[in-house]
Amino acid sequence: MQRKCFVGVMGLVVMVALLYAPPVVRAKDKVVLGHPEALSGQYAKAGAQAVGGIKAIVSWINQVYGGVNREGKKVPLTYMVYDCESKKEAVTSLIARLVTVDKADAILAPYSSGLTLRGAPVAESYKILYLDHGGASDHIFQQGFKYMVQSIGPASRYHVGTLDLIRQTDPKARRVALAYENDEFAKAVMEGAAASAKALGFDIVFKGSVTKRLLARHGSVCSQERLLIWHGL
């Protein structure tokens, strides 16, 4: 169900984004989506999942719709992906390659807030559409970028529903402890969770960073957001 939802949302984002993309000199017989994604290194698993979903989207658009419209003509959507190895410096060089050598019409950002943010100024410098599918840190969208489109919710909103559910299922719960991994994305998630907790009347008895080892031991609890929430202490 989650993958179908991801494919549908990303397909809509791709089609709308291409419709409003700024005019650039590119091949007229196809539309190229470039993607510097983490296929090895720290974010390899999430990167592979993203690539699988995007390939499904591209196939769906080409097979069902006959491609996308370019100057009144149907042309195929082409997907080009390179492994950035979960490295920030690789993201910047690959975006430059995709734009200048592969003539990409739009760039899909890599997974994670850190990698997405590193690539944003490069895409901005080329004035090319930059589609963010896996960088949720609020900080990314406080920089004034004009060519970035976000397809997921901001990190600060991730646990609004979690805490609301805790309040509904356990009305007597009063105290909450927030422990997060020490990185930009997790901090944004934590700050949003803290604001929601206060609004719901919880007392925050602890708010601080923890080690990755501890987070891994509790991976079933909000592992994607790298935030642990304990309540009713």
Secondary structure, DSSP 8 states (H G I E B T S, - for coil): -HHHHHHHHHHHHHHHHHHT-------TT-EEEEEEE-SSSTTHHHHHHHHHHHHHHHHHHHHHH-SEEETTEEE-EEEEEEE-TT-HHHHHHHHHHHHHTS--SEEE--SSHHHHHHHHHHHHHHT-EEEESS---GGGGGS--SSEEE-S--GGGTTHHHHHHHHHH-TT--EEEEEEESSHHHHHHHHHHHHHHHHTT-EEEEEEEE-HHHHHHTTTTTGGGTEEEEE--
